[in-house]
């Protein structure tokens, strides 16, 4: 019978533990808006929300060709891996884990092949291990986790299984499988020292499509935000490390959002 409060306020300057010093070099993109909201009444937890416009797959690689920048990125990622401030990313995958159905998973797979992971198995080896230990195909809403030291903003990749490609033209409901998967991801992040979690705002693949109506975009975003609020209110603890949420938006999404 614990009561909970929820408030949102815009902030001018926010210290983000994983990204600020390296954003310009790594192509993280400029924030469109920064917000802070508090969960809980007796044990409050403050979360920072960063709304970013661009393509989320840009986080899967270091775009700069400068060798010093690449070394800096790898050092930054390695140091964070040995801390309690891990970074996670939400992606989509098909029920058979082929990583061919979605652009985000294909780009992520290609990015992981650009360099050798010195701490963890290659993505293909991790997927082979997972396939050999479970029964395929997986159900929609299931979550597969892979570990990486290559990406400064994705030490843990949470792959939500989605059989049919999601579309902004389709309604998203609290009972949708992708919403169930998102709840699983946030719960895992809260329990495993993930301090920064990057999520596609509309829970869509990064591949561009025709611009949907504003009402459809708004409904989809509201369902996703209510899901996050519900999980954070129910599961946050004082010792949880998750404090920063990055919501990644497409360019046409922000055009509609500002309409």
Phi and psi in degrees as GROMACS dihedral restraints (atoms count N, CA, C in turn):
[ dihedral_restraints ]
;  ai    aj    ak    al  type     phi  dphi    fc
    3     4     5     6     1   -92.8    20    10
    4     5     6     7     1   132.6    20    10
    6     7     8     9     1   -86.0    20    10
    7     8     9    10     1   159.2    20    10
    9    10    11    12     1  -139.0    20    10
   10    11    12    13     1   146.3    20    10
   12    13    14    15     1  -116.7    20    10
   13    14    15    16     1   156.0    20    10
   15    16    17    18     1  -143.8    20    10
   16    17    18    19     1   121.1    20    10
   18    19    20    21     1  -140.2    20    10
   19    20    21    22     1   148.9    20    10
   21    22    23    24     1  -129.0    20    10
   22    23    24    25     1   135.3    20    10
   24    25    26    27     1  -143.3    20    10
   25    26    27    28     1   141.8    20    10
   27    28    29    30     1   -75.7    20    10
   28    29    30    31     1   145.8    20    10
   30    31    32    33     1  -127.5    20    10
   31    32    33    34     1   148.7    20    10
   33    34    35    36     1   -85.7    20    10
   34    35    36    37     1   -41.0    20    10
   36    37    38    39     1  -132.8    20    10
   37    38    39    40     1   125.7    20    10
   39    40    41    42     1  -130.8    20    10
   40    41    42    43     1   134.0    20    10
   42    43    44    45     1   -88.2    20    10
   43    44    45    46     1   111.4    20    10
   45    46    47    48     1   -98.3    20    10
   46    47    48    49     1   122.8    20    10
   48    49    50    51     1   -67.8    20    10
   49    50    51    52     1   -18.9    20    10
   51    52    53    54     1  -111.0    20    10
   52    53    54    55     1   -21.0    20    10
   54    55    56    57     1  -120.5    20    10
   55    56    57    58     1   -32.8    20    10
   57    58    59    60     1   -54.0    20    10
   58    59    60    61     1   -47.7    20    10
   60    61    62    63     1   -69.1    20    10
   61    62    63    64     1   -20.6    20    10
   63    64    65    66     1  -116.5    20    10
   64    65    66    67     1     1.3    20    10
   66    67    68    69     1   -57.4    20    10
   67    68    69    70     1   -47.4    20    10
   69    70    71    72     1   -63.3    20    10
   70    71    72    73     1   -37.8    20    10
   72    73    74    75     1   -74.8    20    10
   73    74    75    76     1   -34.9    20    10
   75    76    77    78     1   -97.3    20    10
   76    77    78    79     1     6.6    20    10
   78    79    80    81     1    69.6    20    10
   79    80    81    82     1    30.6    20    10
   81    82    83    84     1   -70.5    20    10
   82    83    84    85     1   -20.9    20    10
   84    85    86    87     1    91.9    20    10
   85    86    87    88     1   153.9    20    10
   87    88    89    90     1   -82.2    20    10
   88    89    90    91     1   140.1    20    10
   90    91    92    93     1   -68.3    20    10
   91    92    93    94     1   136.6    20    10
   93    94    95    96     1   -78.6    20    10
   94    95    96    97     1   -34.9    20    10
   96    97    98    99     1  -158.1    20    10
   97    98    99   100     1   151.6    20    10
   99   100   101   102     1  -123.6    20    10
  100   101   102   103     1   135.1    20    10
  102   103   104   105     1  -136.0    20    10
  103   104   105   106     1   157.9    20    10
  105   106   107   108     1  -130.5    20    10
  106   107   108   109     1   135.2    20    10
  108   109   110   111     1  -135.0    20    10
  109   110   111   112     1   153.0    20    10
  111   112   113   114     1  -112.8    20    10
  112   113   114   115     1   139.5    20    10
  114   115   116   117     1  -118.1    20    10
  115   116   117   118     1   140.6    20    10
  117   118   119   120     1    94.1    20    10
  118   119   120   121     1   160.4    20    10
  120   121   122   123     1  -115.0    20    10
  121   122   123   124     1   -52.6    20    10
  123   124   125   126     1   -79.0    20    10
  124   125   126   127     1   -39.1    20    10
  126   127   128   129     1  -123.9    20    10
  127   128   129   130     1    89.2    20    10
  129   130   131   132     1   -76.5    20    10
  130   131   132   133     1   143.6    20    10
  132   133   134   135     1  -127.3    20    10
  133   134   135   136     1   130.4    20    10
  135   136   137   138     1  -101.0    20    10
  136   137   138   139     1   130.8    20    10
  138   139   140   141     1  -119.9    20    10
  139   140   141   142     1   139.8    20    10
  141   142   143   144     1  -103.0    20    10
  142   143   144   145     1   131.5    20    10
  144   145   146   147     1  -112.3    20    10
  145   146   147   148     1   127.9    20    10
  147   148   149   150     1  -118.6    20    10
  148   149   150   151     1   116.8    20    10
  150   151   152   153     1   -94.3    20    10
  151   152   153   154     1   118.1    20    10
  153   154   155   156     1  -121.4    20    10
  154   155   156   157     1   138.1    20    10
  156   157   158   159     1  -102.5    20    10
  157   158   159   160     1   130.7    20    10
  159   160   161   162     1   151.2    20    10
  160   161   162   163     1  -160.3    20    10
  162   163   164   165     1  -107.1    20    10
  163   164   165   166     1   121.8    20    10
  165   166   167   168     1   -64.3    20    10
  166   167   168   169     1   -25.4    20    10
  168   169   170   171     1   -67.3    20    10
  169   170   171   172     1   -13.0    20    10
  171   172   173   174     1   -62.1    20    10
  172   173   174   175     1   -22.9    20    10
  174   175   176   177     1   -75.2    20    10
  175   176   177   178     1   -11.5    20    10
  177   178   179   180     1   -84.9    20    10
  178   179   180   181     1     3.4    20    10
  180   181   182   183     1  -155.0    20    10
  181   182   183   184     1   164.3    20    10
  183   184   185   186     1   -98.7    20    10
  184   185   186   187     1   105.9    20    10
  186   187   188   189     1   -68.0    20    10
  187   188   189   190     1   -24.6    20    10
  189   190   191   192     1   -68.6    20    10
  190   191   192   193     1   140.5    20    10
  192   193   194   195     1   -91.4    20    10
  193   194   195   196     1     0.6    20    10
  195   196   197   198     1   -74.1    20    10
  196   197   198   199     1   125.9    20    10
  198   199   200   201     1   -62.1    20    10
  199   200   201   202     1   -41.0    20    10
  201   202   203   204     1   -60.9    20    10
  202   203   204   205     1   -38.3    20    10
  204   205   206   207     1   -66.7    20    10
  205   206   207   208     1   -41.0    20    10
  207   208   209   210     1   -63.5    20    10
  208   209   210   211     1   -41.8    20    10
  210   211   212   213     1   -65.0    20    10
  211   212   213   214     1   -41.3    20    10
  213   214   215   216     1   -61.0    20    10
  214   215   216   217     1   -40.9    20    10
  216   217   218   219     1   -64.4    20    10
  217   218   219   220     1   -44.3    20    10
  219   220   221   222     1   -65.0    20    10
  220   221   222   223     1   -40.1    20    10
  222   223   224   225     1   -64.5    20    10
  223   224   225   226     1   -42.9    20    10
  225   226   227   228     1   -60.9    20    10
  226   227   228   229     1   -45.4    20    10
  228   229   230   231     1   -63.5    20    10
  229   230   231   232     1   -42.6    20    10
  231   232   233   234     1   -63.9    20    10
  232   233   234   235     1   -40.9    20    10
  234   235   236   237     1   -65.2    20    10
  235   236   237   238     1   -41.1    20    10
  237   238   239   240     1   -68.8    20    10
  238   239   240   241     1   -29.6    20    10
  240   241   242   243     1   -63.2    20    10
  241   242   243   244     1   -27.5    20    10
  243   244   245   246     1  -100.2    20    10
  244   245   246   247     1    23.3    20    10
  246   247   248   249     1  -123.2    20    10
  247   248   249   250     1  -175.1    20    10
  249   250   251   252     1  -102.5    20    10
  250   251   252   253     1    28.6    20    10
  252   253   254   255     1  -126.7    20    10
  253   254   255   256     1    65.3    20    10
  255   256   257   258     1   -78.5    20    10
  256   257   258   259     1   160.4    20    10
  258   259   260   261     1  -119.7    20    10
  259   260   261   262     1   135.8    20    10
  261   262   263   264     1  -126.5    20    10
  262   263   264   265     1   158.2    20    10
  264   265   266   267     1  -138.3    20    10
  265   266   267   268     1   141.6    20    10
  267   268   269   270     1  -100.1    20    10
  268   269   270   271     1   124.5    20    10
  270   271   272   273     1  -128.8    20    10
  271   272   273   274     1   177.9    20    10
  273   274   275   276     1  -120.3    20    10
  274   275   276   277     1   152.2    20    10
  276   277   278   279     1  -146.7    20    10
  277   278   279   280     1   164.3    20    10
  279   280   281   282     1   -87.0    20    10
  280   281   282   283     1   162.6    20    10
  282   283   284   285     1   -61.4    20    10
  283   284   285   286     1   -22.0    20    10
  285   286   287   288     1   -97.2    20    10
  286   287   288   289     1     3.1    20    10
  288   289   290   291     1    57.7    20    10
  289   290   291   292     1    39.8    20    10
  291   292   293   294     1   -84.5    20    10
  292   293   294   295     1   -19.0    20    10
  294   295   296   297     1    61.3    20    10
  295   296   297   298     1    31.2    20    10
  297   298   299   300     1  -112.5    20    10
  298   299   300   301     1   -15.3    20    10
  300   301   302   303     1   -80.7    20    10
  301   302   303   304     1   -24.9    20    10
  303   304   305   306     1  -125.3    20    10
  304   305   306   307     1   142.3    20    10
  306   307   308   309     1   -61.9    20    10
  307   308   309   310     1   -40.6    20    10
  309   310   311   312     1   -61.5    20    10
  310   311   312   313     1   -40.5    20    10
  312   313   314   315     1   -72.2    20    10
  313   314   315   316     1   -36.6    20    10
  315   316   317   318     1   -64.6    20    10
  316   317   318   319     1   -45.4    20    10
  318   319   320   321     1   -64.6    20    10
  319   320   321   322     1   -39.0    20    10
  321   322   323   324     1   -63.6    20    10
  322   323   324   325     1   -41.8    20    10
  324   325   326   327     1   -64.1    20    10
  325   326   327   328     1   -43.7    20    10
  327   328   329   330     1   -64.1    20    10
  328   329   330   331     1   -40.0    20    10
  330   331   332   333     1   -64.4    20    10
  331   332   333   334     1   -35.8    20    10
  333   334   335   336     1   -69.5    20    10
  334   335   336   337     1   -18.6    20    10
  336   337   338   339     1   -88.8    20    10
  337   338   339   340     1    -5.4    20    10
  339   340   341   342     1   -76.9    20    10
  340   341   342   343     1   -18.4    20    10
  342   343   344   345     1  -151.5    20    10
  343   344   345   346     1   159.0    20    10
  345   346   347   348     1   -84.2    20    10
  346   347   348   349     1   131.3    20    10
  348   349   350   351     1   -83.2    20    10
  349   350   351   352     1   115.1    20    10
  351   352   353   354     1   -83.3    20    10
  352   353   354   355     1   -12.8    20    10
  354   355   356   357     1  -111.1    20    10
  355   356   357   358     1   -30.6    20    10
  357   358   359   360     1  -124.7    20    10
  358   359   360   361     1   164.7    20    10
  360   361   362   363     1   -63.3    20    10
  361   362   363   364     1   154.4    20    10
  363   364   365   366     1   -58.8    20    10
  364   365   366   367     1   157.7    20    10
  366   367   368   369     1   -57.2    20    10
  367   368   369   370     1   -43.3    20    10
  369   370   371   372     1   -61.7    20    10
  370   371   372   373     1   -39.1    20    10
  372   373   374   375     1   -68.4    20    10
  373   374   375   376     1   -40.2    20    10
  375   376   377   378     1   -61.9    20    10
  376   377   378   379     1   -42.4    20    10
  378   379   380   381     1   -66.5    20    10
  379   380   381   382     1   -38.3    20    10
  381   382   383   384     1   -63.4    20    10
  382   383   384   385     1   -39.4    20    10
  384   385   386   387     1   -64.0    20    10
  385   386   387   388     1   -42.2    20    10
  387   388   389   390     1   -65.2    20    10
  388   389   390   391     1   -45.3    20    10
  390   391   392   393     1   -60.0    20    10
  391   392   393   394     1   -36.5    20    10
  393   394   395   396     1   -75.7    20    10
  394   395   396   397     1   -12.6    20    10
  396   397   398   399     1  -109.2    20    10
  397   398   399   400     1     0.5    20    10
  399   400   401   402     1  -133.8    20    10
  400   401   402   403     1   172.3    20    10
  402   403   404   405     1  -100.9    20    10
  403   404   405   406     1   122.8    20    10
  405   406   407   408     1  -100.0    20    10
  406   407   408   409     1   152.1    20    10
  408   409   410   411     1   -79.5    20    10
  409   410   411   412     1   154.9    20    10
  411   412   413   414     1   -77.4    20    10
  412   413   414   415     1   165.3    20    10
  414   415   416   417     1   -89.0    20    10
  415   416   417   418     1   150.7    20    10
  417   418   419   420     1   -57.6    20    10
  418   419   420   421     1   135.3    20    10
  420   421   422   423     1    95.5    20    10
  421   422   423   424     1   -13.6    20    10
  423   424   425   426     1   -66.6    20    10
  424   425   426   427     1   157.7    20    10
  426   427   428   429     1  -128.3    20    10
  427   428   429   430     1   132.0    20    10
  429   430   431   432     1  -114.8    20    10
  430   431   432   433     1   135.1    20    10
  432   433   434   435     1  -114.8    20    10
  433   434   435   436     1   131.3    20    10
  435   436   437   438     1  -121.2    20    10
  436   437   438   439     1   153.6    20    10
  438   439   440   441     1  -115.0    20    10
  439   440   441   442     1   142.6    20    10
  441   442   443   444     1  -147.3    20    10
  442   443   444   445     1   146.2    20    10
  444   445   446   447     1  -113.8    20    10
  445   446   447   448     1     3.1    20    10
  447   448   449   450     1   -81.4    20    10
  448   449   450   451     1   -31.9    20    10
  450   451   452   453     1  -106.6    20    10
  451   452   453   454     1   126.3    20    10
  453   454   455   456     1   -66.8    20    10
  454   455   456   457     1   -18.8    20    10
  456   457   458   459     1  -118.9    20    10
  457   458   459   460     1    15.9    20    10
  459   460   461   462     1  -152.8    20    10
  460   461   462   463     1    72.1    20    10
  462   463   464   465     1   -71.8    20    10
  463   464   465   466     1   -35.0    20    10
  465   466   467   468     1  -122.3    20    10
  466   467   468   469     1   127.0    20    10
  468   469   470   471     1  -107.1    20    10
  469   470   471   472     1   120.1    20    10
  471   472   473   474     1   -99.2    20    10
  472   473   474   475     1   109.1    20    10
  474   475   476   477     1   -98.8    20    10
  475   476   477   478     1   109.9    20    10
  477   478   479   480     1   -85.5    20    10
  478   479   480   481     1   128.3    20    10
  480   481   482   483     1   -77.3    20    10
  481   482   483   484     1   122.8    20    10
  483   484   485   486     1  -134.4    20    10
  484   485   486   487     1   116.6    20    10
  486   487   488   489     1   -72.7    20    10
  487   488   489   490     1   -50.6    20    10
  489   490   491   492     1   -98.3    20    10
  490   491   492   493     1   133.3    20    10
  492   493   494   495     1   -59.5    20    10
  493   494   495   496     1   122.8    20    10
  495   496   497   498     1   -68.2    20    10
  496   497   498   499     1   149.4    20    10
  498   499   500   501     1  -133.4    20    10
  499   500   501   502     1   144.1    20    10
  501   502   503   504     1   -67.0    20    10
  502   503   504   505     1   -16.1    20    10
  504   505   506   507     1   -81.9    20    10
  505   506   507   508     1   -11.7    20    10
  507   508   509   510     1   -96.4    20    10
  508   509   510   511     1   144.6    20    10
  510   511   512   513     1   -73.8    20    10
  511   512   513   514     1   139.5    20    10
  513   514   515   516     1  -105.9    20    10
  514   515   516   517     1   130.3    20    10
  516   517   518   519     1  -119.3    20    10
  517   518   519   520     1   161.9    20    10
  519   520   521   522     1   -60.6    20    10
  520   521   522   523     1   -18.0    20    10
  522   523   524   525     1   -96.4    20    10
  523   524   525   526     1     1.5    20    10
  525   526   527   528     1   -63.2    20    10
  526   527   528   529     1   146.5    20    10
  528   529   530   531     1   -61.4    20    10
  529   530   531   532     1   -37.6    20    10
  531   532   533   534     1   -66.7    20    10
  532   533   534   535     1   -31.9    20    10
  534   535   536   537     1   -68.3    20    10
  535   536   537   538     1   -41.4    20    10
  537   538   539   540     1   -59.7    20    10
  538   539   540   541     1   -41.6    20    10
  540   541   542   543     1   -64.4    20    10
  541   542   543   544     1   -39.8    20    10
  543   544   545   546     1   -63.7    20    10
  544   545   546   547     1   -40.1    20    10
  546   547   548   549     1   -61.1    20    10
  547   548   549   550     1   -41.0    20    10
  549   550   551   552     1   -62.5    20    10
  550   551   552   553     1   -41.6    20    10
  552   553   554   555     1   -63.4    20    10
  553   554   555   556     1   -49.2    20    10
  555   556   557   558     1   -63.1    20    10
  556   557   558   559     1   -40.4    20    10
  558   559   560   561     1   -61.4    20    10
  559   560   561   562     1   -42.0    20    10
  561   562   563   564     1   -66.3    20    10
  562   563   564   565     1   -38.9    20    10
  564   565   566   567     1   -64.0    20    10
  565   566   567   568     1   -40.9    20    10
  567   568   569   570     1   -64.2    20    10
  568   569   570   571     1   -28.1    20    10
  570   571   572   573     1   -97.5    20    10
  571   572   573   574     1    -4.5    20    10
  573   574   575   576     1  -133.8    20    10
  574   575   576   577     1    39.2    20    10
  576   577   578   579     1    61.5    20    10
  577   578   579   580     1    26.3    20    10
  579   580   581   582     1   -85.6    20    10
  580   581   582   583     1   116.7    20    10
  582   583   584   585     1   -98.0    20    10
  583   584   585   586     1   -22.1    20    10
  585   586   587   588     1  -130.3    20    10
  586   587   588   589     1   126.4    20    10
  588   589   590   591     1  -126.0    20    10
  589   590   591   592     1   124.1    20    10
  591   592   593   594     1  -101.4    20    10
  592   593   594   595     1   126.2    20    10
  594   595   596   597     1  -132.2    20    10
  595   596   597   598     1   134.2    20    10
  597   598   599   600     1   -66.8    20    10
  598   599   600   601     1   124.0    20    10
  600   601   602   603     1   -55.6    20    10
  601   602   603   604     1   -41.7    20    10
  603   604   605   606     1   -98.5    20    10
  604   605   606   607     1     7.6    20    10
  606   607   608   609     1    54.0    20    10
  607   608   609   610     1    50.8    20    10
  609   610   611   612     1  -123.0    20    10
  610   611   612   613     1   157.1    20    10
  612   613   614   615     1   -65.7    20    10
  613   614   615   616     1   157.8    20    10
  615   616   617   618     1   -76.6    20    10
  616   617   618   619     1    -8.5    20    10
  618   619   620   621     1   -68.7    20    10
  619   620   621   622     1   135.6    20    10
  621   622   623   624     1   -71.6    20    10
  622   623   624   625     1   152.0    20    10
  624   625   626   627     1  -145.3    20    10
  625   626   627   628     1   177.6    20    10
  627   628   629   630     1   -61.8    20    10
  628   629   630   631     1   147.3    20    10
  630   631   632   633     1   -68.6    20    10
  631   632   633   634     1   121.5    20    10
  633   634   635   636     1   -82.3    20    10
  634   635   636   637     1   169.0    20    10
  636   637   638   639     1   -64.9    20    10
  637   638   639   640     1   153.6    20    10
  639   640   641   642     1   -59.0    20    10
  640   641   642   643     1   -38.7    20    10
  642   643   644   645     1   -61.6    20    10
  643   644   645   646     1   -39.5    20    10
  645   646   647   648     1   -66.8    20    10
  646   647   648   649     1   -41.7    20    10
  648   649   650   651     1   -63.1    20    10
  649   650   651   652     1   -44.4    20    10
  651   652   653   654     1   -63.2    20    10
  652   653   654   655     1   -45.1    20    10
  654   655   656   657     1   -61.6    20    10
  655   656   657   658     1   -43.4    20    10
  657   658   659   660     1   -65.2    20    10
  658   659   660   661     1   -42.5    20    10
  660   661   662   663     1   -65.5    20    10
  661   662   663   664     1   -39.9    20    10
  663   664   665   666     1   -63.7    20    10
  664   665   666   667     1   -41.7    20    10
  666   667   668   669     1   -62.4    20    10
  667   668   669   670     1   -43.9    20    10
  669   670   671   672     1   -63.8    20    10
  670   671   672   673     1   -42.8    20    10
  672   673   674   675     1   -68.4    20    10
  673   674   675   676     1   -38.3    20    10
  675   676   677   678     1   -64.8    20    10
  676   677   678   679     1   -36.2    20    10
  678   679   680   681     1   -61.6    20    10
  679   680   681   682     1   -47.6    20    10
  681   682   683   684     1   -61.2    20    10
  682   683   684   685     1   -44.6    20    10
  684   685   686   687     1   -60.1    20    10
  685   686   687   688     1   -43.9    20    10
  687   688   689   690     1   -61.1    20    10
  688   689   690   691     1   -45.8    20    10
  690   691   692   693     1   -66.5    20    10
  691   692   693   694     1   -42.1    20    10
  693   694   695   696     1   -66.1    20    10
  694   695   696   697     1   -38.1    20    10
  696   697   698   699     1   -66.5    20    10
  697   698   699   700     1   -37.7    20    10
  699   700   701   702     1   -80.2    20    10
  700   701   702   703     1   -35.0    20    10
  702   703   704   705     1  -114.0    20    10
  703   704   705   706     1   -12.1    20    10
  705   706   707   708     1   -65.6    20    10
  706   707   708   709     1   142.3    20    10
  708   709   710   711     1  -130.3    20    10
  709   710   711   712     1   162.3    20    10
  711   712   713   714     1   -62.2    20    10
  712   713   714   715     1   -29.5    20    10
  714   715   716   717     1   -90.4    20    10
  715   716   717   718     1    -3.5    20    10
  717   718   719   720     1   -65.2    20    10
  718   719   720   721     1   140.8    20    10
  720   721   722   723     1   -90.5    20    10
  721   722   723   724     1   -20.2    20    10
  723   724   725   726     1   -64.5    20    10
  724   725   726   727     1   117.1    20    10
  726   727   728   729     1  -135.4    20    10
  727   728   729   730     1   -13.5    20    10
  729   730   731   732     1  -127.2    20    10
  730   731   732   733     1   128.9    20    10
  732   733   734   735     1  -117.1    20    10
  733   734   735   736     1   125.5    20    10
  735   736   737   738     1  -103.6    20    10
  736   737   738   739     1   118.8    20    10
  738   739   740   741     1  -101.7    20    10
  739   740   741   742     1   116.5    20    10
  741   742   743   744     1   -96.2    20    10
  742   743   744   745     1   126.5    20    10
  744   745   746   747     1  -121.7    20    10
  745   746   747   748     1   144.8    20    10
  747   748   749   750     1   -72.9    20    10
  748   749   750   751     1   162.7    20    10
  750   751   752   753     1   -65.2    20    10
  751   752   753   754     1   -40.9    20    10
  753   754   755   756     1   -70.6    20    10
  754   755   756   757     1   -25.9    20    10
  756   757   758   759     1   -61.1    20    10
  757   758   759   760     1   -45.1    20    10
  759   760   761   762     1   -69.8    20    10
  760   761   762   763     1   -32.1    20    10
  762   763   764   765     1   -61.1    20    10
  763   764   765   766     1   -42.5    20    10
  765   766   767   768     1   -70.8    20    10
  766   767   768   769     1   -38.1    20    10
  768   769   770   771     1   -61.8    20    10
  769   770   771   772     1   -34.9    20    10
  771   772   773   774     1   -89.6    20    10
  772   773   774   775     1     0.4    20    10
